[in-house]
Amino acid sequence: MLMLASKLKRDDGLKGSRAAATASDSTRKVSVRDRLLVKEVAELKANLPCTCKVHFPDPNKLHCFQLTVTPDEGYYQGGKFQFETVVPDAYSMVPPEQTERC
């Protein structure tokens, strides 16, 4: 996540400068989905309850993450539930999907 966030800042700094013309395509092109996810992941981490943890197997791929829920009360107390989610390229028009593997 930190690497992608720094990439976004670098992209903003390159806009309008001559360096943008010589930068590689991988540095200049950041999808709308990734820009949204940087903000939404920060908000998610700030508001996530202590019984939930989010994990990003690859910090550069915010569109693929794992959520672990460990309830501390009720019928499911002591359980551990894992969800893997992939956010499609067409996000925010298409909802995220639960998947087997990221």
C-alpha positions as CSV (number, residue, x, y, z in Angstrom):
1,M,0.0,0.0,0.0
2,L,2.8,2.4,0.9
3,M,4.5,1.8,-2.4
4,L,1.4,2.5,-4.4
5,A,0.7,5.7,-2.4
6,S,4.2,7.0,-3.0
7,K,3.7,6.2,-6.7
8,L,0.6,8.3,-6.8
9,K,2.4,11.2,-5.1
10,R,5.2,10.9,-7.7
11,D,2.6,10.9,-10.5
12,D,1.1,14.1,-9.2
13,G,4.5,15.7,-9.0
14,L,5.2,14.8,-12.6
15,K,2.1,16.3,-14.1
16,G,2.7,19.3,-16.2
17,S,6.5,18.8,-16.1
18,R,8.8,17.7,-18.9
19,A,9.8,14.7,-16.9
20,A,6.3,13.2,-17.4
21,A,7.0,12.8,-21.1
22,T,10.2,10.8,-20.4
23,A,8.8,8.7,-17.6
24,S,7.8,5.1,-18.3
25,D,4.2,4.1,-18.8
26,S,4.2,2.1,-15.6
27,T,5.0,5.2,-13.6
28,R,2.5,7.5,-15.3
29,K,-0.6,5.2,-15.6
30,V,-2.5,4.6,-12.3
31,S,-6.0,3.4,-12.7
32,V,-9.0,5.2,-11.2
33,R,-9.6,2.0,-9.1
34,D,-6.2,2.2,-7.5
35,R,-6.6,5.9,-6.7
36,L,-9.9,5.2,-5.0
37,L,-8.5,2.2,-3.2
38,V,-5.6,4.2,-1.6
39,K,-8.2,6.4,0.1
40,E,-10.6,3.7,1.0
41,V,-8.0,1.3,2.4
42,A,-6.8,4.1,4.7
43,E,-10.4,4.7,5.9
44,L,-10.9,0.9,6.3
45,K,-7.9,0.5,8.5
46,A,-8.9,3.5,10.6
47,N,-12.4,2.2,11.2
48,L,-11.9,-1.6,11.4
49,P,-12.9,-3.2,14.7
50,C,-10.3,-5.0,16.8
51,T,-11.8,-8.4,15.9
52,C,-11.0,-7.8,12.2
53,K,-7.7,-7.6,10.4
54,V,-7.0,-6.8,6.8
55,H,-3.9,-8.2,5.0
56,F,-2.4,-7.3,1.6
57,P,-0.2,-10.2,0.3
58,D,1.4,-7.8,-2.2
59,P,1.5,-4.1,-1.0
60,N,1.4,-2.9,-4.6
61,K,-1.9,-4.7,-5.3
62,L,-4.5,-3.0,-3.2
63,H,-7.2,-4.6,-5.3
64,C,-6.4,-8.0,-3.8
65,F,-6.7,-8.4,0.0
66,Q,-7.6,-10.8,2.8
67,L,-9.9,-10.1,5.7
68,T,-9.8,-12.1,8.9
69,V,-12.6,-12.0,11.4
70,T,-12.2,-13.5,14.9
71,P,-15.4,-12.9,16.9
72,D,-14.8,-12.3,20.6
73,E,-18.4,-12.9,21.8
74,G,-21.5,-14.8,20.8
75,Y,-22.0,-18.2,19.1
76,Y,-18.9,-17.8,16.9
77,Q,-16.5,-16.7,19.7
78,G,-13.1,-18.2,19.2
79,G,-13.7,-18.9,15.4
80,K,-11.5,-17.5,12.7
81,F,-13.1,-16.6,9.3
82,Q,-11.0,-15.6,6.3
83,F,-12.2,-13.9,3.2
84,E,-10.2,-13.1,0.1
85,T,-11.5,-10.2,-2.0
86,V,-10.6,-8.9,-5.5
87,V,-11.7,-5.5,-6.6
88,P,-12.3,-5.5,-10.4
89,D,-10.9,-2.9,-12.8
90,A,-14.3,-1.4,-13.3
91,Y,-14.7,-0.5,-9.6
92,S,-16.7,1.7,-8.5
93,M,-19.3,0.6,-11.1
94,V,-18.8,-3.1,-10.4
95,P,-18.7,-4.4,-6.8
96,P,-15.7,-6.4,-5.3
97,E,-15.9,-10.1,-5.5
98,Q,-15.0,-12.9,-3.1
99,T,-12.4,-15.3,-4.6
100,E,-10.5,-18.4,-3.8
101,R,-7.1,-17.0,-4.4
102,C,-5.7,-13.5,-4.9
